[in-house]
Amino acid sequence: MEVREGYRLEHDSIGEKEVPEEAYYGVQTLRAYENFHITGLKIHSQLIVSVAQIKKAAAITNCEVGVLSRDKADAIVRACDEIIKGRLHDQFIVDPIQGGAGTSLNMNANEVIANRAIELMGGKKGDYSVINPNDDVNCGQSTNDVFPSCGKMTTLTLLENAQEQLNRLEEALLAKAAEFDSVIKMGRTQLQDAVPIRLGQEFHAYAGGIRRDIGRFEAAKEEVRSLNLGGTAIGTGLNADTAYFRRVVKNTSTISGEELVQSYDTIDATQNLDNYAMVSGIVKSCAVNLSKMCNDLRLMSSGPRTGFCEINLPAKQNGSSIMPGKINPVIPEVVNQVAFNIIGNDMTIAMATEAGQLELNAFEPVIFYKLFESIQTLTNAVRTLVDNCITGITANEEHCREMVENSIGIITAICPYVGYETAANIAKEALRSNASVRDLILQKKLMTEEQLKDILDPYTMTKPGIRGKDPMDILKN
C-alpha cells in the first residue's frame, strides 16, 4: 500500500490504515475517532490526567516486579508526566460517548504515551518495536480496570473542587445571615402570609442546607476511593503479575496524592457501578437545594414595584432588548438551569448503571460524561452564584417591616391570648374591611395598647415561646 506524504502506515487486527505522521495517537484511536462522532466534545482534561497517572503507576509497578525493563518504564513515566502536566491533551481525540466500554480512551492513552515514549528513546512515532501500546504501556491492565479507576479518580478530584465552592457559598450565606439578622420580614407558607421571620434566619437556613450538601459530598468521595485496578478484564486479575496486583493501587495513590485503596472484591467492582449512581444522587440533591434557594431569591427580589421587593440582587446585565431599565435575576436563573440539567443527567446515570450485564457494564462512557458534566457545571454555577449574586445582595428593610405591620399573619401571635376562633374572625374582618389587626383588637377592647406592644414586637415573633410568660398572666397585667 502506497502511503501518502505526511502520513505513516499502522495496522491493527482489522487491517492497515494511514495515520497523520505527526500524530501521537495511532490506528486504534483513529478508528474510534471515525466511529464515534457523538457529542463533538473532547474528553474531560482531568480524566486524561487520571488515566496518565494510572499508566505511570502501572509502568513503575511493572518495573518493580521485573515485568518491564527500566529503560521502557522510565520513558513511559516521562511521557505520562508530560500529560499529567497538561501536554499532549490535544492528542486525545476520541468522543466522550463511545462504544466499547472505554476501550477507545484506553487505547488513545496507550498510543499517545507509547509514541511519546518512543520519541524520548530516540525512535520514530509508530515504531512499536521500541515501545508497544498494548504489550508495554498496557502491561498488566485492561480497559475494564483502567477506565473505571480513572473515572473514579476524576470524580474524586471534581468532587473536591465542588466542595471548595460549596464551602465558599456556605460562608457567604452565613455572612448575609449575620448582616440581615435585624431585618424583619413576613414569612410565607404556600406563598401566603404566615408569621414574621428575620431575613437573616432565612439565609441561615440556606447555609444549613449547603452544609448538609458538603457533608454528603464527603460521603460521595469515600464511594470512589476504591479501585478495581489490577483486576484486568473481569476482576479476576488474569495476566497481571501477583506482585503487581498487590502494589499498583498503592503506587497510583502515591502518584495522584489521593487516598486510594484496592476494592475488596475486584470482580464486584468491575461489574457493579452503583457507587456512581449514589454519587450522582448526592450531586442531584445539592442541585435541588441550590435551585430551591434560587427560586426564593428570585421571588424575594421580584418587582421592583409590583413584586415582593424584599431584597435587591446585584444588577449584572440588561434584562431586555425592548424594555428599558429592566434587570433580570440572571444568576439565580442560570443556577436553576444547571439544576434541571443535573436532574436529567442523574436519570441517564441511573439507567446506564442498571443496564450492565454479567461481568461488565459497557455504559461507563455515558456515565462519566454525564457525571463529570453534573459536578463541573454545579461547581461553576456555585462559583458564579457566590461571586455575582450572594455577596452583593442588599435588603429593603423598611419595605419588609411595612409588610409585616400590614399583614394579617401577625394574628397568629395573638391566638394564644384570645383563642383560635376569635383570632380567625379578626383576620377575616381585617381582610374584608382593610383594617389592621392591631386596630381591630383595640376597637373590640380585647387587649390594651401596652399588651399589644409587648406581644406584637416583630423581633419577638421570630423566636420560640410567648416571651416566657403564661398568656393569662399577660392579659391580667
N, C-alpha and C positions, 0 to 999 in steps of 0.2 A: 504493500500500500504506500503510495507516494504521499508524503507528509507536506502540508502547506507550510510556507515560510511563516515563522512566528509561532509555530506550534510544535509540540512533541507528541509522540505516539505512546499511549499507555494501553494496557489491556487488563481486563478482569475476567471473571468466569462467563460473562455474557459475550465478550469479544473485544475488539480493538476500538480505540476512539482517540481522536485528536484533542489535546488539552493545550490551552494557551501556554506558550513557552515560559512566560514569567510567572504563571500562577503557582502558588504553593499548594493549592488543593489539587487533587488528582482525578482519575477517571470515575471513581465511585461517587465522589462529591458532585461531579459534573452531571452524572446521570440523575442524581437526586434533584439537583437544581432544575433540570429539564422536566422532571416528572411532577414536581410539586410547585406550581405557580398558584398559591392559595391566598395568602394574606398580602403578598407584596412587601412584607416587612422582613427585618433581619432578626436573627437570634439575639436574645437579650444579652447585653455585654457581660453581665455578672455570671450568666450561665457559661459563657465562653471562658471566663476566668476560672470558674469552678471545675470545668472539665480539664483545663490545663493543670490545675492543682492536683487533680486525681492522676493524670498521666505522669506528672512529675513524681508523685508519691509511688506510683507503680514502678517507674524506672529505678528509683532509689531502692525500693524493696527487692525487685528482681535482681539488682546488682548485689545487694547484701546477701541474698540466698544463693548466689552463684549461677543464676539463670541467664543473666545479661552481662555482657562484658563491660568493663569500666569505661572504655572509650565511647561505646554506644550510649551507655547510661548518661555519661557526662554531656554528650551532645544533645540528647533528648531533654535533659534537665535545663540546659541553657536555652533551648528553643522554647520550652514551657515557661521559663522565667520571662522571656520577651513577651509572650502572650499575656501572662499574668500582669505585666506592667502596661498592657494596652496596645502592644504592637500586633500587627497581622490580623486584627479583628475584621478587616475588610475582606479577608480570605475565607471567612465563614459565611458561605453564600446560600446555605440551604434554608428553606422556609421553616418558620416555627411550627407550622402544622404540616406533618409529613407522615406518610405511611411507614411501616417497618419498625414501629415501637422505639424510634430514636436512633436506629442504625445509621441514618443519613448524617446526623450530627456527630455520632461517634466516629464514623469514617472521615468526615470532614476534619475533625480534630486529629485523627491518626495521620492523615495525609499531609496536612499543614505542618504538623510537628516533625514528621519524617523528612519532608523536603527541606525544612529549615535546618534540621539537624545534619542532613546530608551536606548542605552548603557549609555549615560550620566545620565539617570534617574535610572540606576541600573538594567535595564531589559536586555533581551536577543534578539539579532537580529532575526527578523522575528516575534516577538510577537507584532502584530499590535493592540492589545487591549490597549497597552500603548500609542503609537502614531501611527496613521494611515496615510499612504502616501496620500490617497485621501481625507479623511474627515478632517484631521488636517493640513498637510503640504500644501495641495492644496485648502484649505478652501477659498471660495470666488473667485476662479480662474478657468480658463480653459486653455488648451493648446493654444487656439485661441487668448488669450490676453497675456499670459505669453511668448509664443515663439516669436511673433512679437516684443514684448517690449524688451526682452533680445537681440534680433537681432539688434535692433536699438541702444541699449546701447553699444553693442560690436562694431558696426560700428562707433559710435561716438568716442570711445577710439582709434580705429585703425586709423581713420582719423587724430586725434590729433598727434599720433605717426608719421604718414606720413608727416604732416605739419612740425614737428620738423626737419626731414631730408631735406625737401624741403627748409626750411629756411637756413640750412647749405649749401645746394647746391647754393642757390642764393648768399650767402656771398662769397663762393669760386669763383664763376664766376665773381662777381664784383671785387674781389681781382685780378684775372687774367686780367680783363679788364683794371685795372689801371696799372698792370705790363707790359702789351703789348700795351699800348697806343701809343708808338712811333714806333711800328713795322709796316712798310708799306708793304702791300702785294696786290696781284691782286684780285679784286673781280670777281666773275663769275656768269653769269646767263645762265641757261640751260647747265652748265658745260663748257661754252665758255668764253673766256676772256671778261670782261666787263670794269669796271673802277676801279682805286685803292681804297682800303679801309684799315683802320687800323685794325690789328688783335684784338686790344682792343675793337674796335667798334663791331666786331663780337661777342666777349664774352659778351659784354654789352647787345647785342640783345638777347643772350641766357638767360641772367639773367632776362630780361624783360618778356620773355615767362614764366619763372618759377614763377615770381612774380604774373602774372595773374593766374597761377595754384593755388598758395597759396590762393588767393582771392576766387577762385571757391570752394576750399576745405572748406573755411569758410561758404559759402552758403550751401554746402553739409551737414555740421554739423547741420545747422538750420533745414534741412529737416528731421532729425532723432531725434530731441529733444522731439517731441510729441508722447506720448504712448497711446495705446488703453487699457492700464491696467485698470481693473475694468469693462470692457465691457463683460467679460466672453465669452460665446460660440459664439455669433454672433454680439456682440456690444451692446446688449440691457441691459446688466448688470444683467441678471437673476441669482438668488442665491447669489448675492453679497449684503451685507448689505449697505444701502444707505449712512451711515456714512463712511463705508469702501470705497465705491466708490469715495467719495469726498477726502479722505485722503491718499489713498495708493500711488498715484504718488508722492505726496509731500514727503512722507516718503522714497520712493525709491530715490528721488533726494538727500535727506539728506545723505542717506547711501552711494550712489555712488559718491557723490561730484560733480555731473554734474547738470547743469540747465535743468531739465526735466519738461515737462508740460503734462497735460492730453489732449488728442485730443479733439478738439471742437465737433466732431461728431465721437463717438467711433464705430458706425456701418460702416461709411465710412472708418475709419482707419483699421477696421478688414478685409474688403473685397477688398480694393484697395491698391496696392503696388507700385504705380507709383513713390513714393519717392525713392525706391531702384533703379528703372531704371534711375532716374535722377542722383543719387549718382554714379552709375556705369558709366554713360556717362561722368561725370566730371573726374572720375579716368581714363577713357579711353582717354579723351582729354589730360590729363597730360602725359599719356604713349606715345601718339603720339608726343607731344613736345619733350619728352626725346629721343625718337627713332630718330627723325629728327636731333637733336643735335648730337647724337652719330654717325649717318651717316656722318655728317660733320667732326667729329673728326677722323673717320676712313679715310675719303678722304684726309684731310689735313695732316695726318701723313703717308700717303701711300708712299711706296718706300722700303728702304731708298734712292735708286739710280734712280729708274725708275718711281717714282710717284711724288706727289706734294711736299712732304717732307718739308712742311712749319712749322710743329710743331713736337715735339717728345713726345710720350706718355710714361709714366713710363713702363719699362720692368718688367713684373710680373712673367713670366714663359716661358720655352722653347716653341717655336711655332711649332716645327715639330719633329717627331721621325726619319726623314730621311734627312732633310735639316739642316745642322749645322748652328748655329748662327741666325736662323730665329726667329723673335719675332712678335707675332700677337697682334692685338688690342683686347685682350680678355675681358676687362672690358666693353668697348662700345658694344661688341658683345653680352654679356650676358644681357645688358640692352635692346638691340634690341629684344632679345628673350622673355624677360619679357613682353615687349610691345605687341608682337604678341599674347602672351597668354592672356593678359588683353583684347585685342580687341575681341578675341574669347569668353572670359567669358562674355563680355558685350552682345553679341548676345544671349547667353544662358539665361542671366538675363532678357533680353527683352522678349524672348519667354515665359519664366516662369511667368513673370509679366502679360503678356497678357492672359495666359491660365487659370486664375482664373474664377470661376463660381459662380454666385449668391452671397451668403453671406460669402464665404471664398475662399482664394487661397490656394490650397493644396500643392503648389510647393515652399513654402518658404525654405525648407531644401536645395534645389539645389541653390536657390538664395543666401542664406547665404554662402554656401560652396564656390561658385564662387566669390562672392563679397569680402569675407574675404581673399580669396587667392589673388585676384587682389590687394587689399590695402596692404596686408602684403608683397607680392613679390615686389610691387612698392617701399615700404619703404626700403626693404633690398637692392634693386637694386640701389636706390639713395644713400644709405649709402656707398656701395662699389664704386659707381661712384665718390663720393667726396673723400673718403679715399685712393682709389687705382688708381685714374686717374687724376681728375681735379687738385688737389693740386700739382701734380708733373709734369704737362705739361710745357715744355720749347719751346721756339721759335727759328727757324733758321732764324735770322733776315737778314743776308747778302743774303742768298738764296732768301728770299722773295723780297728783294729790287731789286736784279738782274732780277727776273722775271717781275717785274713792268717795269723796264727800257727797257727790251727787248720785251715788249708786244705791240701788235698793238692797244690794248684797250685804250691807252693814247690819241689816236687820237680824242677821244670824247671831251677832254678838248680843242682841237684846233678848234672844229666845230664852236663855236660862232664867231671866228675870220676870218675864211677862207670860211665858208659855208659848208653845209652838203655834196654837190656833190663833191667838191674839196677834202674834208676830206675823203670821201669814196674812191675816186680814189687813194689817197695817201696810204690808208690802203691796197687796193688791190695790189698796186705796191710793197709795203713793203713785203707782203706775197709772191709775185711772185719772187722778187729779193733777198729776205732775208736781205734787208737793213733795217736800223732802221728808224722809223718815224721821229725822230729828224733830221737825216742826209738828208732825202729826202726833208723836209721842207726847210732846209738851202740850199740845192742844187738848189731848184726851186726859192729861194730868196723870199719865201712867208712871212718869218718872220726873224728877226735878232736873233743872239745868246742870246742877253740880253732879248729880248722879250720871247723867248722860256724858258729861265731860270726862268723867272717870272711866266709864265703860267703853265709849266710842273713841278713845285715844287710838289713832291709827297704828302707832308702833306697837302698842299693847296687843292689838288684834292680830299681830303677826307672830305671837308667841303662844305656847300652850297655857291652858288654865284660864281662870277668870280673876286674875290679879291676886290669887291665893286666898280669896275670901268666899264665904258661902253667899249665894245670890240674895238670900233673905236678909243677911246682915247689911249688905249694901243698901237695900231698899228701906231698911229701918233707920239708916243714918240720915 
